[in-house]
Amino acid sequence: MDSTDSGKSDAQPATGTSAPDESAWTLPDAMTGRAGPAKAAVGDKPVFAYLASLPQPQRGIAEAVDALAATTLPNLQRSVKWGMAYYGVGDGWCFSSGGFAGHVKLMFINGAALEPVPPVTPVGMGKSTRGVELVSVDDLDERQIAAWMTQVTSVPGLGGKKAHIPSPDEPSVPELEADQTIAPRPEEEIADALRAEPDLEDHSEHRVKTPPVSGAE
């Protein structure tokens, strides 16, 4: 990488194009809505297209992060969300990689629980999110970042199923998983109501009694 790809803050604002029919955009300084115009989509192809749309040096950094994730995590899944790349291994999206002005943000959804805790608390990406800001490929500490990737995928990520643990006096009602983009189904609302206000009334008197067997006294 030559000196023109250093990614220093005195460089001109980086721009790119995510597809031939989309207008050029300026990479944002922070997450204040979307990182770019890339549309939400699940799969390798949309993520690779997003990475290819980034200007240098952000493209090289983001592609190095992607390659490290693929090497570190078997069965890696990719998605584009909020105009950047998201990664997971089956139970929610666990970390993201996005091009920003002068750097790439590599952010872990539950990063506050990692050991050690990543140093950067991003703007507009969740209270528990932590990560690193990579100005060049040389900033990519592969051993440490691979360890964080492994740690963070051991717990449910964004959109993953979170187990409900009843309290000692709470009836055991199965937790129903709901898609965050779809309104709750009636049975989910009923289950939530039962968990919030359990019915402790004795209904034994309303039970259906078994009729006597014919011919019995």
Backbone bond lengths (Angstrom), bond angles and torsions (degrees), N, CA, C in turn:
res aa  C-N    CA-C-N  psi(-1)  N-CA   C-N-CA  omega(-1)  CA-C   N-CA-C  phi
1 M - - - 1.465 - - 1.518 109.42 -
2 D 1.359 118.23 126.31 1.461 120.45 -177.78 1.519 110.28 -87.28
3 S 1.344 115.46 178.47 1.448 120.90 -174.26 1.516 112.64 -65.38
4 T 1.316 118.40 -22.42 1.459 120.16 -179.00 1.516 112.19 -73.84
5 D 1.352 117.44 -12.27 1.456 121.66 -179.60 1.517 112.21 -105.26
6 S 1.327 117.60 20.86 1.457 120.53 -174.59 1.510 112.81 -69.72
7 G 1.340 119.94 -23.02 1.450 122.14 178.19 1.504 113.79 74.28
8 K 1.324 120.42 20.30 1.446 123.35 -178.75 1.523 110.67 -67.72
9 S 1.344 114.87 157.51 1.455 119.85 -174.46 1.518 113.25 -68.08
10 D 1.355 119.08 -15.89 1.452 119.96 -179.00 1.536 112.04 -86.44
11 A 1.353 116.61 2.80 1.453 119.50 178.74 1.521 109.70 -75.55
12 Q 1.334 116.29 162.52 1.452 121.21 177.89 1.530 109.52 -67.32
13 P 1.354 119.19 151.25 1.464 121.10 178.76 1.522 110.60 -55.74
14 A 1.328 115.37 133.15 1.458 120.35 -177.62 1.519 109.92 -81.10
15 T 1.329 116.16 139.02 1.456 121.22 177.17 1.505 109.16 -130.73
16 G 1.321 115.20 160.95 1.453 119.48 178.65 1.502 109.61 -158.62
17 T 1.331 116.36 178.36 1.458 122.09 178.35 1.512 107.98 -135.32
18 S 1.354 117.36 123.51 1.457 120.81 -176.62 1.520 112.51 -79.05
19 A 1.314 117.74 -20.83 1.463 121.58 177.79 1.515 107.83 -160.47
20 P 1.344 117.90 156.17 1.458 120.14 -176.80 1.518 113.99 -56.57
21 D 1.363 118.80 -28.76 1.448 120.36 -176.49 1.522 113.32 -94.65
22 E 1.337 118.06 8.29 1.452 121.00 179.98 1.516 109.81 -109.24
23 S 1.314 115.93 146.39 1.455 121.15 -179.47 1.522 110.31 -71.61
24 A 1.328 115.63 154.71 1.460 120.63 176.08 1.520 108.96 -65.34
25 W 1.315 116.13 149.13 1.459 120.31 179.05 1.519 109.56 -131.39
26 T 1.317 115.97 161.32 1.459 122.12 175.85 1.515 108.85 -101.10
27 L 1.312 117.18 128.35 1.458 120.32 -179.35 1.525 109.62 -62.83
28 P 1.334 118.06 134.64 1.462 121.00 -178.24 1.524 111.91 -75.95
29 D 1.332 115.79 160.78 1.464 120.72 175.63 1.524 111.05 -77.93
30 A 1.333 116.71 -33.89 1.457 122.13 -177.23 1.518 109.14 -145.11
31 M 1.328 116.24 171.75 1.455 121.91 -179.31 1.525 109.02 -83.12
32 T 1.316 115.94 98.18 1.460 121.12 -179.20 1.525 110.56 -121.12
33 G 1.285 116.35 35.13 1.461 122.85 -178.43 1.512 110.31 147.25
34 R 1.333 116.66 -80.67 1.457 123.07 177.04 1.519 109.34 -135.56
35 A 1.341 115.11 148.60 1.457 119.34 178.81 1.522 111.58 -79.23
36 G 1.334 117.52 -21.98 1.447 121.43 -177.92 1.513 110.32 -172.95
37 P 1.328 117.90 179.25 1.464 122.11 -176.02 1.524 115.54 -83.40
38 A 1.330 118.28 -1.71 1.468 120.11 -179.08 1.520 110.19 -58.16
39 K 1.338 116.24 133.34 1.457 120.92 -176.93 1.522 111.39 -80.60
40 A 1.339 115.68 149.15 1.458 121.41 178.80 1.521 110.16 -61.69
41 A 1.329 116.35 131.08 1.461 121.80 179.65 1.519 108.72 -165.78
42 V 1.319 116.33 146.34 1.456 121.90 179.62 1.526 109.66 -100.35
43 G 1.338 116.10 137.44 1.454 120.19 176.09 1.515 113.27 129.55
44 D 1.328 115.21 166.76 1.455 121.14 -178.97 1.527 112.13 -67.25
45 K 1.322 116.26 -43.81 1.465 120.57 -173.04 1.532 113.15 -57.78
46 P 1.342 119.91 -49.43 1.472 118.75 179.51 1.518 113.12 -64.34
47 V 1.334 117.36 -32.67 1.461 119.47 177.83 1.523 110.57 -69.21
48 F 1.326 117.29 -44.35 1.463 119.50 178.50 1.529 111.21 -62.30
49 A 1.337 116.28 -35.92 1.463 119.75 177.18 1.524 110.58 -66.16
50 Y 1.325 116.54 -39.62 1.470 120.00 177.44 1.526 110.85 -63.34
51 L 1.317 117.00 -46.14 1.468 120.12 179.87 1.529 110.49 -60.36
52 A 1.334 116.52 -41.98 1.467 120.48 -179.27 1.521 111.83 -66.77
53 S 1.337 116.85 -22.73 1.460 119.83 -178.34 1.522 113.35 -78.86
54 L 1.338 116.71 -16.02 1.462 120.07 -176.00 1.523 111.13 -74.43
55 P 1.327 116.99 148.76 1.464 120.10 173.82 1.523 109.68 -78.65
56 Q 1.303 116.77 165.53 1.463 120.48 173.22 1.537 108.99 -82.32
57 P 1.336 117.94 147.64 1.470 127.43 5.35 1.527 114.63 -87.28
58 Q 1.333 116.98 -1.60 1.463 119.21 -176.28 1.529 112.03 -58.21
59 R 1.336 116.51 -37.65 1.461 118.94 -179.10 1.529 111.14 -61.55
60 G 1.299 117.66 -48.17 1.456 120.60 -179.25 1.521 112.48 -62.06
61 I 1.338 116.22 -38.86 1.463 120.15 179.68 1.523 110.06 -66.44
62 A 1.338 116.10 -48.73 1.465 120.63 -177.76 1.528 111.42 -63.84
63 E 1.322 117.43 -37.36 1.461 119.82 177.44 1.522 111.39 -67.92
64 A 1.326 117.87 -33.55 1.467 121.14 176.42 1.525 110.33 -67.70
65 V 1.337 117.54 -39.39 1.468 121.50 175.80 1.525 109.91 -62.05
66 D 1.332 116.74 -45.00 1.460 121.78 179.75 1.527 110.67 -60.54
67 A 1.315 117.58 -44.49 1.463 121.67 -179.68 1.526 110.86 -64.26
68 L 1.346 117.22 -40.25 1.458 120.61 178.63 1.523 110.46 -65.16
69 A 1.334 116.69 -40.86 1.468 119.90 178.46 1.525 110.97 -62.25
70 A 1.326 117.34 -42.46 1.464 121.54 -179.56 1.525 111.40 -64.98
71 T 1.325 116.51 -35.67 1.471 120.80 179.04 1.519 111.18 -74.30
72 T 1.328 117.03 -35.00 1.463 122.07 -173.87 1.514 112.99 -82.08
73 L 1.335 117.06 -35.90 1.460 120.95 -169.81 1.529 111.67 -117.32
74 P 1.336 117.98 109.71 1.473 119.89 173.59 1.532 109.43 -63.11
75 N 1.304 116.77 149.25 1.472 122.39 178.25 1.526 112.49 59.95
76 L 1.317 116.28 35.04 1.464 121.10 179.11 1.523 110.62 -61.57
77 Q 1.328 116.18 136.33 1.457 122.19 175.59 1.519 108.79 -116.01
78 R 1.333 115.47 145.19 1.465 121.38 -176.60 1.525 110.13 -123.39
79 S 1.330 114.29 153.62 1.454 119.99 177.23 1.522 109.18 -158.13
80 V 1.323 116.00 153.89 1.466 121.32 170.58 1.518 107.48 -104.10
81 K 1.319 116.09 123.86 1.463 123.07 176.96 1.517 108.66 -139.55
82 W 1.328 115.70 138.82 1.462 121.12 177.65 1.529 112.60 51.52
83 G 1.335 115.34 33.91 1.450 120.41 174.91 1.510 115.68 75.01
84 M 1.323 118.17 24.88 1.472 121.46 176.80 1.523 109.26 -151.30
85 A 1.328 117.05 175.97 1.460 121.92 -177.31 1.526 110.93 -88.81
86 Y 1.336 115.66 135.42 1.464 121.67 175.02 1.526 109.01 -120.76
87 Y 1.339 115.67 149.83 1.459 121.63 -175.94 1.525 111.15 -133.48
88 G 1.342 115.99 147.90 1.454 121.81 176.59 1.509 110.07 -162.60
89 V 1.345 116.18 179.72 1.457 120.27 -179.75 1.523 112.06 -129.62
90 G 1.333 118.17 21.80 1.450 119.16 173.50 1.508 115.69 128.27
91 D 1.321 119.52 -22.98 1.458 120.91 -179.87 1.525 110.01 -123.66
92 G 1.307 115.55 62.21 1.459 120.53 179.60 1.523 111.90 96.89
93 W 1.330 115.47 165.27 1.460 122.41 179.70 1.521 108.87 -90.69
94 C 1.321 116.87 125.91 1.467 121.97 -167.42 1.524 114.64 -103.02
95 F 1.327 117.89 -28.49 1.455 119.42 178.09 1.525 109.71 -153.59
96 S 1.329 114.59 160.61 1.461 120.27 -176.58 1.514 110.35 -131.07
97 S 1.325 114.84 158.10 1.460 121.70 178.02 1.522 107.13 -138.98
98 G 1.333 116.14 122.31 1.455 119.28 -176.44 1.511 112.64 -142.71
99 G 1.328 115.46 146.58 1.455 121.17 178.22 1.525 111.27 -82.38
100 F 1.336 116.50 128.20 1.457 123.79 177.18 1.520 108.78 -130.35
101 A 1.322 116.84 169.60 1.461 120.76 -177.10 1.526 110.04 -60.11
102 G 1.326 116.63 115.06 1.460 121.68 175.61 1.509 116.05 83.80
103 H 1.344 119.12 -3.94 1.461 119.35 -176.87 1.525 110.56 -166.47
104 V 1.330 115.72 174.90 1.459 123.92 171.01 1.523 107.64 -115.35
105 K 1.319 116.30 130.42 1.463 120.28 175.13 1.525 108.85 -91.08
106 L 1.329 116.52 120.87 1.456 123.17 171.73 1.522 106.14 -108.47
107 M 1.330 116.62 107.16 1.452 121.19 -170.55 1.528 111.48 -121.48
108 F 1.342 115.51 135.79 1.462 123.14 -179.65 1.522 109.38 -103.37
109 I 1.344 116.46 125.09 1.460 122.00 -172.54 1.528 111.73 -56.29
110 N 1.326 118.06 -45.87 1.468 122.17 177.72 1.525 110.30 -108.02
111 G 1.325 114.90 42.34 1.463 119.81 -174.18 1.506 115.28 -63.97
112 A 1.345 118.48 -23.78 1.467 120.61 -179.67 1.525 111.54 -65.86
113 A 1.343 117.56 -18.31 1.463 121.43 -179.63 1.528 112.68 -96.10
114 L 1.340 117.70 -0.27 1.458 120.16 -178.17 1.526 110.91 -78.59
115 E 1.319 115.24 162.58 1.465 121.83 179.72 1.530 109.82 -130.03
116 P 1.334 119.39 115.94 1.469 125.73 -8.75 1.530 110.95 -72.07
117 V 1.324 116.74 162.68 1.457 120.90 179.55 1.523 109.41 -71.10
118 P 1.340 118.54 126.84 1.470 120.30 177.00 1.534 110.89 -56.08
119 P 1.335 118.34 148.67 1.460 121.73 -167.56 1.528 117.16 -76.35
120 V 1.345 118.86 -21.19 1.467 120.00 -171.75 1.523 110.95 -102.58
121 T 1.348 115.46 128.96 1.460 122.20 170.89 1.523 107.23 -102.47
122 P 1.338 118.53 108.91 1.465 120.47 -173.12 1.525 112.35 -77.29
123 V 1.318 115.19 162.17 1.462 122.20 175.21 1.528 109.03 -88.69
124 G 1.331 115.76 131.99 1.460 120.28 173.21 1.507 115.97 70.29
125 M 1.337 119.07 26.50 1.467 120.12 -178.47 1.527 112.40 -130.36
126 G 1.331 118.08 20.43 1.459 120.61 176.92 1.508 112.90 102.58
127 K 1.347 115.66 142.89 1.464 120.77 -175.09 1.523 113.20 -65.82
128 S 1.335 117.78 -32.40 1.466 120.13 -177.01 1.523 113.04 -93.81
129 T 1.327 117.67 0.01 1.464 121.05 -178.41 1.523 110.52 -76.79
130 R 1.318 115.60 134.06 1.468 122.53 175.98 1.523 107.69 -139.56
131 G 1.326 116.79 157.71 1.451 118.69 179.66 1.501 112.96 -175.05
132 V 1.318 114.86 -155.16 1.461 121.95 -179.72 1.517 108.81 -135.58
133 E 1.312 116.03 153.35 1.458 122.65 175.04 1.523 108.10 -111.81
134 L 1.323 116.63 117.48 1.456 123.56 -172.75 1.515 110.02 -102.35
135 V 1.319 116.44 115.51 1.458 121.91 -179.50 1.529 111.10 -85.84
136 S 1.324 116.89 -28.15 1.462 121.37 178.62 1.521 109.07 -148.24
137 V 1.318 116.48 167.77 1.461 120.50 177.69 1.522 110.68 -61.39
138 D 1.322 117.46 -29.70 1.460 121.10 179.59 1.526 112.31 -64.30
139 D 1.340 117.49 -20.75 1.468 120.58 178.38 1.520 112.38 -77.94
140 L 1.319 117.74 -7.99 1.460 122.12 -176.39 1.530 109.96 -80.30
141 D 1.337 116.42 97.92 1.459 122.34 176.20 1.528 107.39 -80.66
142 E 1.313 116.68 92.67 1.461 121.05 -170.47 1.523 112.42 -60.34
143 R 1.321 118.60 -40.48 1.464 120.29 -178.27 1.522 111.01 -63.82
144 Q 1.335 117.18 -47.55 1.454 120.41 -178.14 1.525 111.84 -68.55
145 I 1.325 116.89 -43.46 1.459 119.88 -177.85 1.521 110.93 -67.95
146 A 1.330 117.79 -37.41 1.468 120.45 175.94 1.524 110.39 -62.47
147 A 1.338 116.88 -38.53 1.471 120.42 177.76 1.519 110.41 -64.29
148 W 1.341 117.52 -42.10 1.467 120.43 177.63 1.521 111.38 -64.53
149 M 1.335 116.90 -40.56 1.466 120.14 178.69 1.519 110.69 -60.48
150 T 1.317 117.15 -43.23 1.462 121.14 -179.91 1.520 110.97 -65.95
151 Q 1.338 116.52 -44.12 1.467 120.14 179.31 1.524 112.11 -60.78
152 V 1.333 116.35 -48.78 1.463 120.02 -170.73 1.523 112.17 -70.37
153 T 1.330 118.27 -24.64 1.459 120.14 179.04 1.526 112.52 -83.86
154 S 1.330 117.44 0.29 1.466 120.41 177.52 1.522 112.04 -84.12
155 V 1.344 118.18 -6.76 1.463 122.64 178.20 1.528 108.03 -125.79
156 P 1.351 117.53 157.28 1.464 119.05 179.90 1.520 111.65 -58.83
157 G 1.314 116.53 140.15 1.450 121.62 179.30 1.515 111.76 -102.19
158 L 1.328 116.01 -160.96 1.458 122.86 -179.57 1.523 109.91 -61.60
159 G 1.343 116.73 120.47 1.453 120.74 -178.49 1.512 114.22 86.28
160 G 1.337 118.08 -2.98 1.453 120.84 179.98 1.514 112.08 -80.71
161 K 1.323 116.23 165.88 1.460 121.78 -178.81 1.512 110.05 -80.12
162 K 1.316 116.01 127.03 1.462 121.96 178.53 1.528 108.77 -105.91
163 A 1.309 116.01 125.26 1.457 120.30 -176.76 1.521 111.08 -69.33
164 H 1.346 116.22 139.64 1.464 121.88 175.52 1.514 108.44 -99.29
165 I 1.340 118.43 123.16 1.461 123.07 179.98 1.517 108.20 -107.20
166 P 1.353 118.58 109.38 1.462 120.18 -177.74 1.521 111.54 -65.62
167 S 1.335 116.19 148.63 1.451 121.50 173.17 1.525 108.17 -74.78
168 P 1.361 118.43 165.37 1.475 120.09 -175.77 1.526 113.99 -56.00
169 D 1.353 118.30 -33.59 1.459 120.42 -177.34 1.530 113.01 -99.15
170 E 1.337 117.02 12.97 1.465 120.82 -176.62 1.526 110.34 -102.02
171 P 1.346 117.28 129.42 1.471 119.17 176.57 1.520 110.87 -58.57
172 S 1.314 115.34 147.85 1.458 119.80 -179.34 1.522 109.23 -83.35
173 V 1.334 116.59 103.58 1.462 122.73 178.20 1.511 107.72 -113.39
174 P 1.322 120.08 126.16 1.470 121.04 -177.75 1.515 111.86 -57.21
175 E 1.327 115.17 138.85 1.465 121.10 176.08 1.528 108.91 -79.12
176 L 1.315 116.76 130.31 1.457 121.12 179.82 1.513 109.21 -103.69
177 E 1.321 115.93 128.25 1.453 120.88 -179.29 1.521 109.65 -82.14
178 A 1.344 116.33 133.93 1.458 120.36 179.81 1.520 110.15 -124.43
179 D 1.320 116.14 139.88 1.456 120.72 174.13 1.523 108.88 -69.06
180 Q 1.330 116.96 129.83 1.454 120.45 -175.75 1.525 112.68 -65.51
181 T 1.305 117.57 -16.18 1.461 119.46 -178.13 1.528 112.48 -97.48
182 I 1.341 117.35 1.15 1.457 121.52 -177.12 1.518 109.09 -124.03
183 A 1.315 117.02 139.18 1.461 121.28 179.20 1.526 110.25 -61.00
184 P 1.353 118.28 147.03 1.466 120.79 -178.83 1.519 112.08 -57.70
185 R 1.323 116.44 142.00 1.450 121.21 174.76 1.530 108.98 -76.02
186 P 1.353 119.02 158.32 1.471 120.70 -178.68 1.517 113.32 -54.30
187 E 1.338 117.11 -39.89 1.459 118.71 -178.63 1.526 112.13 -67.29
188 E 1.342 116.24 -29.16 1.464 119.50 176.64 1.522 110.70 -69.63
189 E 1.332 115.81 -40.80 1.454 119.11 178.73 1.527 111.01 -65.35
190 I 1.332 116.61 -37.74 1.464 120.54 177.47 1.518 110.57 -64.15
191 A 1.341 116.24 -44.06 1.465 119.72 179.44 1.513 111.02 -62.51
192 D 1.344 117.01 -41.28 1.460 120.16 177.72 1.527 110.86 -61.78
193 A 1.329 117.15 -41.71 1.463 120.98 -179.76 1.519 110.89 -64.46
194 L 1.335 117.07 -40.55 1.461 120.67 179.09 1.523 111.69 -64.79
195 R 1.332 115.87 -37.90 1.465 118.46 178.09 1.518 111.23 -67.83
196 A 1.343 116.55 -37.63 1.455 120.14 -177.18 1.524 112.11 -74.36
197 E 1.362 117.95 -39.26 1.456 121.73 -177.45 1.531 108.66 -133.77
198 P 1.331 117.88 80.21 1.467 120.36 -177.88 1.525 111.50 -63.27
199 D 1.326 116.38 141.40 1.460 122.84 179.34 1.523 108.38 -85.77
200 L 1.340 116.56 107.99 1.459 121.48 -176.74 1.535 111.99 -101.15
201 E 1.326 117.97 5.21 1.462 121.68 -178.40 1.526 110.60 -70.58
202 D 1.347 114.84 144.11 1.465 120.38 178.75 1.527 108.84 -78.92
203 H 1.319 117.66 115.14 1.459 122.32 -179.21 1.529 111.87 -106.36
204 S 1.335 117.35 18.05 1.460 120.08 -174.57 1.522 112.21 -62.28
205 E 1.365 117.45 -32.57 1.461 119.56 -177.88 1.523 112.54 -68.95
206 H 1.320 116.37 -15.66 1.461 120.08 -178.77 1.528 112.77 -94.43
207 R 1.335 115.54 0.34 1.456 118.23 -178.93 1.537 110.76 -67.71
208 V 1.324 117.32 145.83 1.460 122.25 178.27 1.513 109.20 -74.14
209 K 1.334 115.20 123.89 1.456 119.32 -179.89 1.530 110.38 -83.92
210 T 1.322 114.72 139.68 1.456 119.72 178.49 1.516 110.90 -74.52
211 P 1.328 119.21 124.64 1.477 120.48 -178.61 1.516 111.05 -65.49
212 P 1.338 117.71 149.86 1.477 120.35 -179.14 1.530 110.88 -65.30
213 V 1.321 114.44 150.86 1.460 120.25 179.23 1.525 108.54 -70.39
214 S 1.322 116.67 136.19 1.466 121.59 -178.11 1.530 110.21 -56.46
215 G 1.384 114.82 131.13 1.465 120.21 178.39 1.489 113.70 92.43
216 A 1.363 116.75 -10.64 1.464 118.83 179.31 1.501 109.25 -80.06
217 E 1.352 116.82 151.04 1.458 121.21 179.80 1.522 110.31 -74.44
